Amino acid sequence: MTRIGFVGAGAGTAAAAYALRDSEADLTVLEKSGGVCGRAATRRRNDYEYVYDYGANYAKSEDERVNHLLTEELDTDGLVDVTEPVWTFDAAGDISEGKDADEHKWSYERGLTQIAKRLFGATDATVHRRTRVETVRRNSDRTWTLVDTEGGSYGPFDRLVLNPPAPQTAELLRDAEWDRELRTELAAEAASVSYRSIVTAVLGYDTALERDWYALVNVDKEHDVGWLAREECKDRHVPAGESLLVVQMSPAWSAEHYEDDPDEVCATVADATAELLGEPHLTDPGWTDHQGWRYALPDGGADTDLLGEAAEHGLHFTGDWVAGEARLHAALRNGLETGERIAEGL
């Protein structure tokens, strides 16, 4: 039986594992955090009284393969389609009816992490959470071994798939115990992919915010707020009569304030939100949450021809930085294609 190891349990890994579900392969996933699906992350408050997607907000339906995956192949129980539109605003804070190009905006009643949970659930993959890989080792028999920060060893694997953001993948490659020339070249290529950091504040209110839109996006990239979404537009995410705003700040603002105190960040974001929406009471949310995404949005992608050369050594890459598009559906599509390529070679 072919043994396949995955570093990272993001959307790309989950989709690749799903594509390998019918193959004669043993799948092992090592994930540094306690959750799955990477930046398509969900938090819950008060035992699912509040559910909010605080990274990626939804999966677009523009990719036919991914749309079919979510609506036909996977269990659709609890699948949510946000029907309210996305509007726009500019540097002056003027809000306009934007062109809502997304026919469907998919999430789940229990949040976007359901995508990875359902993909993994369709496989026999073993997922080790809170396991940070420190060393990638190429063995003399051409297999791979992974060592975590606690000294735990996993493998050997016949194939290895790396799913972390490009800078973290580059770090693993630089320190890998493997062919120096190729790993150095691959590490340099991964390191060449630049990222935008994003700071997210979640603002909860015990009164409803009545608007005709689901979300607002800054179109000229000149406002401190980059994206603002009303989580109550998703079924069973917010109690009736309340509002929960997920506010993602611009990359420039986020880079400047990334290390700031979370309470101060949330207070500043609440003030900016109140000003943007013309609602003074929004300066005083009932509760808040905060998250910094250092590697949120890749700018472009890597040289896939070079990454493809690594496949000859049983090493593969997946994720939005490989797809060259900072979108959840792109990561899912890339994962499916990666898994299918591996399956064809088994």
C-alpha positions in Angstrom: 0.0 0.0 0.0 1.3 3.5 -0.9 1.8 5.7 2.1 1.1 9.4 1.6 2.0 12.1 4.1 0.5 15.6 4.2 1.9 18.6 6.0 -1.0 21.0 6.9 -4.8 20.2 6.9 -5.8 23.2 4.8 -8.4 23.1 2.0 -5.8 21.9 -0.5 -4.9 18.9 1.6 -8.5 18.0 2.4 -9.4 18.1 -1.3 -6.3 16.1 -2.3 -7.2 13.4 0.3 -10.7 13.3 -1.0 -9.5 12.8 -4.5 -7.4 9.8 -3.2 -10.3 8.3 -1.2 -10.7 5.3 -3.6 -7.0 4.6 -4.1 -5.0 2.0 -2.4 -3.2 4.5 -0.2 -2.7 5.2 3.5 -3.2 8.9 4.2 -1.6 10.7 7.2 -2.1 14.4 7.8 0.0 16.5 10.3 -1.6 19.9 11.3 0.0 22.4 13.6 -3.2 23.9 14.9 -6.3 22.5 16.5 -8.5 22.9 13.5 -8.7 22.1 9.8 -9.3 24.0 6.6 -6.6 26.7 7.1 -7.8 30.3 6.6 -11.3 29.0 5.9 -11.7 29.0 9.6 -14.7 29.0 11.9 -15.2 29.9 15.5 -18.1 29.2 17.8 -19.3 31.1 20.9 -21.6 29.8 23.6 -22.0 26.3 22.3 -22.9 27.3 18.7 -25.1 30.2 19.7 -22.8 32.3 17.5 -20.9 30.8 14.5 -18.6 33.0 12.4 -16.2 32.5 9.5 -13.4 34.9 10.4 -10.9 34.2 7.6 -12.3 33.3 4.2 -16.0 34.2 4.4 -17.5 31.8 1.8 -16.7 29.6 -1.1 -17.5 31.0 -4.5 -19.5 29.0 -7.0 -17.7 30.2 -10.1 -15.6 27.0 -10.4 -17.9 24.3 -11.8 -15.9 21.4 -10.4 -15.9 22.9 -6.8 -19.5 23.9 -7.1 -20.4 20.3 -8.0 -18.3 19.0 -5.1 -20.2 21.2 -2.6 -23.7 20.7 -3.9 -23.7 17.2 -5.4 -20.8 15.1 -4.0 -20.6 16.1 -0.3 -23.4 15.9 2.2 -25.5 19.1 1.7 -27.1 19.0 5.1 -26.6 22.5 6.6 -25.2 24.0 3.4 -25.9 27.8 3.4 -26.2 30.0 0.4 -25.9 33.7 1.2 -28.4 35.5 -1.0 -27.8 39.1 0.0 -25.4 40.9 -2.4 -21.9 42.3 -1.9 -21.8 46.1 -2.3 -18.7 48.3 -2.6 -17.3 51.5 -0.9 -14.4 53.8 -1.7 -11.8 55.8 0.1 -14.3 58.4 1.1 -16.6 55.8 2.6 -19.3 56.2 0.0 -21.3 53.0 -0.3 -22.6 51.8 -3.7 -24.5 48.9 -5.1 -21.7 46.8 -6.4 -21.8 44.2 -9.1 -22.3 41.0 -7.1 -20.5 38.6 -9.4 -20.9 35.5 -7.2 -24.0 33.5 -8.2 -23.8 31.6 -4.9 -21.8 32.2 -1.8 -21.5 28.9 0.1 -20.9 28.3 3.8 -22.5 26.0 6.3 -24.7 26.4 9.4 -21.7 25.3 11.4 -19.2 27.3 9.4 -16.7 26.9 6.5 -14.5 24.4 8.3 -17.3 21.9 7.4 -15.8 21.7 4.0 -12.6 20.1 5.2 -14.3 18.1 7.8 -16.7 16.6 5.2 -13.8 16.0 2.8 -11.7 14.2 5.4 -14.8 12.4 6.6 -15.2 10.8 3.2 -11.7 9.3 3.5 -9.8 7.0 5.9 -7.2 9.7 6.5 -5.6 9.9 9.9 -5.3 13.6 11.0 -2.9 14.5 13.8 -3.8 17.9 15.1 -1.5 20.2 17.2 1.5 18.5 15.5 4.0 21.0 14.1 6.4 19.5 11.6 10.0 20.7 12.1 12.0 18.4 9.9 11.4 16.9 6.4 13.8 14.0 5.8 14.5 12.1 2.6 15.5 8.6 3.4 18.0 6.4 1.5 15.2 4.2 0.2 13.6 7.3 -1.4 10.8 7.5 1.1 10.1 10.5 3.4 10.0 10.9 7.1 8.5 13.9 9.1 9.7 14.9 12.6 7.6 17.2 14.8 8.8 19.7 17.3 8.4 17.2 20.1 10.7 14.7 18.4 7.9 12.5 17.2 8.6 10.7 13.9 6.0 9.9 11.2 6.4 7.8 8.1 8.0 6.6 6.1 5.9 8.0 3.2 6.2 7.1 -0.4 4.7 10.5 -1.4 4.7 13.8 0.5 2.4 16.7 0.0 3.2 20.2 1.5 0.2 22.5 2.1 1.5 25.3 4.3 1.6 28.9 3.0 4.6 29.5 0.7 6.9 31.2 3.3 6.4 28.3 5.7 6.9 25.7 2.9 10.1 27.5 2.0 11.3 27.3 5.5 10.6 23.5 5.6 12.5 23.1 2.3 15.5 25.1 3.4 16.0 23.0 6.4 15.1 19.7 4.8 17.5 16.8 4.9 17.5 16.2 1.2 19.2 17.0 -2.1 20.7 20.4 -1.5 20.5 21.8 -5.0 16.8 21.0 -5.7 15.5 21.8 -2.2 17.3 25.2 -2.4 15.8 26.0 -5.7 12.3 25.0 -4.6 12.7 26.9 -1.4 13.7 30.0 -3.3 10.7 29.7 -5.6 8.3 29.3 -2.7 9.9 32.2 -0.8 9.4 34.4 -3.9 5.6 34.3 -3.4 4.7 37.5 -1.5 1.8 37.7 0.9 -0.6 40.3 2.3 -1.3 40.2 6.0 -4.8 40.7 7.3 -6.1 41.6 10.8 -9.7 40.6 11.4 -12.0 42.0 14.2 -15.3 40.3 15.0 -17.9 42.7 16.6 -21.0 41.4 18.2 -24.1 43.5 18.9 -27.4 42.7 20.7 -29.4 44.7 18.2 -29.9 44.0 14.5 -28.2 46.0 11.8 -30.8 46.2 8.9 -29.1 46.6 5.5 -29.8 45.4 2.0 -26.3 43.9 1.6 -24.4 41.0 3.1 -21.0 42.5 2.7 -19.0 45.6 1.6 -15.7 45.5 -0.2 -13.4 48.5 -0.6 -12.8 48.8 -4.4 -10.0 51.4 -4.5 -7.8 49.8 -1.8 -7.5 53.2 -0.1 -9.7 52.7 3.0 -8.5 51.3 6.3 -11.3 48.8 6.2 -10.9 46.2 3.4 -14.0 44.0 3.9 -17.0 44.0 6.2 -19.6 41.2 6.4 -22.8 40.7 8.3 -22.6 37.1 9.6 -26.3 37.1 10.4 -27.0 36.7 6.7 -25.9 33.0 7.2 -28.5 30.7 8.5 -28.1 29.8 12.2 -24.9 31.8 12.7 -26.4 34.6 14.9 -29.4 34.7 17.2 -32.4 36.6 15.8 -32.4 40.3 16.4 -28.7 40.5 16.8 -25.8 41.4 14.5 -22.3 40.1 14.1 -19.8 41.9 11.9 -16.6 40.4 10.6 -14.3 43.3 9.7 -11.1 42.6 7.8 -8.7 45.6 7.7 -6.7 46.5 4.6 -3.3 44.9 4.1 -1.5 48.3 4.7 -3.4 48.9 8.0 -2.9 45.3 9.0 0.8 45.4 8.5 1.2 48.5 10.5 -1.0 47.3 13.4 -0.4 43.5 13.3 1.3 43.4 16.7 -1.0 45.8 18.4 -3.0 44.8 21.5 -6.1 42.9 20.4 -8.5 44.9 22.5 -7.1 48.2 21.1 -7.4 46.8 17.6 -11.0 45.8 18.1 -11.8 49.3 19.6 -10.2 51.0 16.6 -12.0 48.8 14.1 -15.3 49.4 15.9 -14.8 53.1 15.5 -13.9 52.8 11.8 -17.0 50.6 11.3 -19.3 53.0 13.0 -18.0 55.8 10.8 -18.2 53.9 7.6 -21.8 52.8 8.3 -23.0 56.0 9.9 -24.0 54.2 13.1 -22.5 55.7 16.2 -23.7 52.9 18.5 -21.4 50.5 16.6 -18.4 51.9 18.6 -19.6 49.9 21.6 -19.9 46.2 20.7 -21.2 43.8 23.3 -18.3 41.4 22.6 -15.4 41.2 20.3 -12.9 38.7 18.9 -9.6 39.1 17.0 -7.3 37.3 14.6 -4.2 38.2 12.7 -3.5 36.3 9.5 0.2 36.9 8.7 0.0 34.9 5.5 -3.5 35.7 4.4 -3.5 36.4 0.7 -0.7 35.3 -1.8 0.1 37.7 -4.6 0.3 35.4 -7.6 1.7 31.9 -7.5 4.9 29.9 -7.9 6.4 28.4 -11.0 4.3 25.2 -11.4 6.8 23.7 -13.8 9.5 23.8 -11.2 7.2 22.5 -8.5 6.2 19.7 -10.9 9.8 18.5 -11.1 9.6 17.6 -7.4 6.9 15.1 -8.2 9.5 12.9 -9.7 10.9 12.6 -6.2 7.5 11.9 -4.6 7.1 15.5 -3.4 4.0 17.6 -4.2 2.6 21.0 -3.3 -1.0 22.3 -3.0 -2.8 25.4 -1.9 -3.9 28.8 -3.2 -0.3 29.9 -3.7 0.2 26.9 -6.0 -3.0 27.8 -7.8 -1.9 31.4 -8.1 -5.2 32.8 -6.8 -6.1 33.7 -3.2 -9.5 32.1 -3.2 -10.9 29.1 -1.3 -12.3 27.6 -4.5 -8.9 27.9 -6.1 -7.3 26.0 -3.2 -10.0 23.3 -3.4 -9.6 22.9 -7.1 -5.8 22.7 -6.8 -6.1 20.1 -4.1 -8.5 18.0 -6.2 -6.1 18.2 -9.2 -3.1 17.3 -7.0 -4.8 14.3 -5.5 -5.9 13.1 -8.9 -2.4 13.4 -10.3 -1.0 11.4 -7.4 -3.7 8.8 -7.8 -2.9 8.4 -11.5 0.7 7.6 -10.7 0.0 5.0 -8.0 
